[in-house]
Amino acid sequence: MKPKLLLTLSSILIALIGLLGLILPATTSYGFEVDTPDYLNATARIPFSLFIGLALVNWFARNAEASKARDAIFLGNTVGFALWTILVALTVLSPGAQPAGWVAVVINLIFAVAFFLVGRANMSTGTS
């Protein structure tokens, strides 16, 4: 897979999840009941706002040449998607969780592995 395609796909995914979490936080469930109190929904929106920024970083990095900065973006995405996978898996394993959450686990795991493999194959050769 080419770095441009991976960065484009991830930016679209992250932006969609960020927007969904900002507009309709209860639908993202994030491990809580659907009828969560308003203050908890408002608090849950805070991390979703960061998703928009991360999506923009990936979007604008998609055309970047190999560099230490792009290497850092790939490393950050690898770690981010790996942690996201672990945290969603822990949420899905908790009592009362929806089994459909495993779809998110698989998608995030695919992105984590893809960022690792594509990032490793396209590392910059320059030193800083």
C-alpha positions as a Markdown table, in Angstrom:
| # | Residue | x | y | z |
|---|---|---|---|---|
| 1 | Met | 0.0 | 0.0 | 0.0 |
| 2 | Lys | 1.2 | 3.5 | -0.8 |
| 3 | Pro | 1.7 | 6.0 | 2.0 |
| 4 | Lys | -0.6 | 8.5 | 0.3 |
| 5 | Leu | -3.5 | 6.0 | 0.2 |
| 6 | Leu | -3.0 | 5.0 | 3.8 |
| 7 | Leu | -2.8 | 8.6 | 5.1 |
| 8 | Thr | -5.9 | 9.5 | 3.0 |
| 9 | Leu | -8.0 | 6.6 | 4.3 |
| 10 | Ser | -6.9 | 7.2 | 7.9 |
| 11 | Ser | -7.7 | 10.9 | 7.7 |
| 12 | Ile | -11.2 | 10.2 | 6.4 |
| 13 | Leu | -11.8 | 7.6 | 9.1 |
| 14 | Ile | -10.5 | 9.8 | 11.9 |
| 15 | Ala | -12.4 | 12.8 | 10.6 |
| 16 | Leu | -15.7 | 10.9 | 10.4 |
| 17 | Ile | -15.3 | 9.5 | 13.8 |
| 18 | Gly | -14.4 | 12.9 | 15.2 |
| 19 | Leu | -17.3 | 14.6 | 13.6 |
| 20 | Leu | -19.7 | 11.8 | 14.7 |
| 21 | Gly | -18.4 | 12.1 | 18.2 |
| 22 | Leu | -18.8 | 15.9 | 18.2 |
| 23 | Ile | -22.3 | 16.0 | 16.7 |
| 24 | Leu | -23.8 | 12.8 | 18.2 |
| 25 | Pro | -21.6 | 11.7 | 21.1 |
| 26 | Ala | -24.2 | 9.2 | 22.4 |
| 27 | Thr | -24.1 | 7.2 | 19.1 |
| 28 | Thr | -20.4 | 6.5 | 19.5 |
| 29 | Ser | -21.2 | 4.7 | 22.8 |
| 30 | Tyr | -17.6 | 4.9 | 24.1 |
| 31 | Gly | -18.5 | 2.2 | 26.7 |
| 32 | Phe | -21.5 | 4.0 | 28.3 |
| 33 | Glu | -25.2 | 3.6 | 28.1 |
| 34 | Val | -26.9 | 5.4 | 25.3 |
| 35 | Asp | -28.9 | 7.5 | 27.8 |
| 36 | Thr | -25.9 | 9.1 | 29.4 |
| 37 | Pro | -26.3 | 12.4 | 31.2 |
| 38 | Asp | -25.8 | 15.6 | 29.2 |
| 39 | Tyr | -22.7 | 16.7 | 31.2 |
| 40 | Leu | -21.0 | 13.3 | 30.4 |
| 41 | Asn | -21.8 | 13.7 | 26.7 |
| 42 | Ala | -20.3 | 17.2 | 26.8 |
| 43 | Thr | -17.2 | 15.9 | 28.5 |
| 44 | Ala | -16.9 | 13.1 | 26.0 |
| 45 | Arg | -16.8 | 15.6 | 23.1 |
| 46 | Ile | -13.5 | 17.0 | 24.2 |
| 47 | Pro | -11.3 | 14.1 | 22.9 |
| 48 | Phe | -13.3 | 13.9 | 19.7 |
| 49 | Ser | -12.2 | 17.5 | 18.9 |
| 50 | Leu | -8.6 | 16.2 | 18.8 |
| 51 | Phe | -9.6 | 13.7 | 16.1 |
| 52 | Ile | -10.3 | 16.6 | 13.6 |
| 53 | Gly | -6.7 | 17.9 | 14.2 |
| 54 | Leu | -5.2 | 14.4 | 13.7 |
| 55 | Ala | -7.2 | 13.9 | 10.5 |
| 56 | Leu | -5.9 | 17.2 | 9.2 |
| 57 | Val | -2.3 | 16.2 | 10.0 |
| 58 | Asn | -2.7 | 12.9 | 8.0 |
| 59 | Trp | -4.5 | 14.7 | 5.2 |
| 60 | Phe | -1.8 | 17.3 | 4.6 |
| 61 | Ala | 1.0 | 14.7 | 5.1 |
| 62 | Arg | -0.4 | 12.5 | 2.4 |
| 63 | Asn | 1.7 | 14.2 | -0.4 |
| 64 | Ala | 4.8 | 14.7 | 1.7 |
| 65 | Glu | 8.1 | 13.3 | 0.6 |
| 66 | Ala | 10.0 | 10.9 | 2.9 |
| 67 | Ser | 11.4 | 12.8 | 5.8 |
| 68 | Lys | 11.9 | 12.5 | 9.6 |
| 69 | Ala | 8.6 | 14.5 | 10.0 |
| 70 | Arg | 6.7 | 12.0 | 7.9 |
| 71 | Asp | 8.4 | 9.1 | 9.8 |
| 72 | Ala | 7.1 | 10.7 | 13.0 |
| 73 | Ile | 3.6 | 10.9 | 11.6 |
| 74 | Phe | 3.7 | 7.2 | 10.7 |
| 75 | Leu | 5.1 | 6.3 | 14.1 |
| 76 | Gly | 2.4 | 8.4 | 15.9 |
| 77 | Asn | -0.4 | 6.7 | 13.8 |
| 78 | Thr | 1.0 | 3.3 | 14.5 |
| 79 | Val | 1.0 | 3.9 | 18.3 |
| 80 | Gly | -2.3 | 5.7 | 18.2 |
| 81 | Phe | -4.2 | 3.0 | 16.3 |
| 82 | Ala | -2.5 | 0.3 | 18.4 |
| 83 | Leu | -3.7 | 1.9 | 21.6 |
| 84 | Trp | -7.1 | 2.6 | 20.1 |
| 85 | Thr | -7.3 | -1.1 | 19.3 |
| 86 | Ile | -6.4 | -2.1 | 22.8 |
| 87 | Leu | -8.8 | 0.3 | 24.5 |
| 88 | Val | -11.7 | -0.6 | 22.2 |
| 89 | Ala | -11.0 | -4.3 | 22.8 |
| 90 | Leu | -11.1 | -3.7 | 26.6 |
| 91 | Thr | -14.3 | -1.8 | 26.3 |
| 92 | Val | -15.9 | -4.6 | 24.2 |
| 93 | Leu | -14.7 | -7.2 | 26.7 |
| 94 | Ser | -16.5 | -5.4 | 29.5 |
| 95 | Pro | -19.8 | -6.7 | 30.7 |
| 96 | Gly | -22.8 | -5.4 | 28.8 |
| 97 | Ala | -20.8 | -4.2 | 25.8 |
| 98 | Gln | -22.0 | -4.6 | 22.3 |
| 99 | Pro | -20.3 | -7.3 | 20.3 |
| 100 | Ala | -20.4 | -5.0 | 17.2 |
| 101 | Gly | -17.5 | -3.2 | 18.8 |
| 102 | Trp | -15.2 | -6.0 | 17.5 |
| 103 | Val | -15.6 | -4.5 | 14.0 |
| 104 | Ala | -13.9 | -1.3 | 15.3 |
| 105 | Val | -11.2 | -3.5 | 16.9 |
| 106 | Val | -10.5 | -5.2 | 13.6 |
| 107 | Ile | -10.5 | -1.9 | 11.6 |
| 108 | Asn | -8.1 | -0.2 | 14.1 |
| 109 | Leu | -5.8 | -3.2 | 14.2 |
| 110 | Ile | -5.6 | -3.2 | 10.3 |
| 111 | Phe | -4.7 | 0.5 | 10.4 |
| 112 | Ala | -2.1 | -0.1 | 13.1 |
| 113 | Val | -0.4 | -2.9 | 11.2 |
| 114 | Ala | -0.6 | -1.0 | 7.9 |
| 115 | Phe | 1.0 | 2.1 | 9.4 |
| 116 | Phe | 3.7 | 0.0 | 10.9 |
| 117 | Leu | 4.4 | -1.9 | 7.6 |
| 118 | Val | 4.1 | 1.1 | 5.3 |
| 119 | Gly | 6.0 | 3.4 | 7.6 |
| 120 | Arg | 8.8 | 0.9 | 7.9 |
| 121 | Ala | 9.0 | 0.3 | 4.2 |
| 122 | Asn | 9.0 | 4.1 | 3.4 |
| 123 | Met | 11.4 | 5.4 | 6.1 |
| 124 | Ser | 13.4 | 8.4 | 5.2 |
| 125 | Thr | 17.1 | 7.8 | 4.7 |
| 126 | Gly | 18.3 | 11.2 | 5.8 |
| 127 | Thr | 19.8 | 11.8 | 9.2 |
| 128 | Ser | 19.1 | 14.7 | 11.5 |
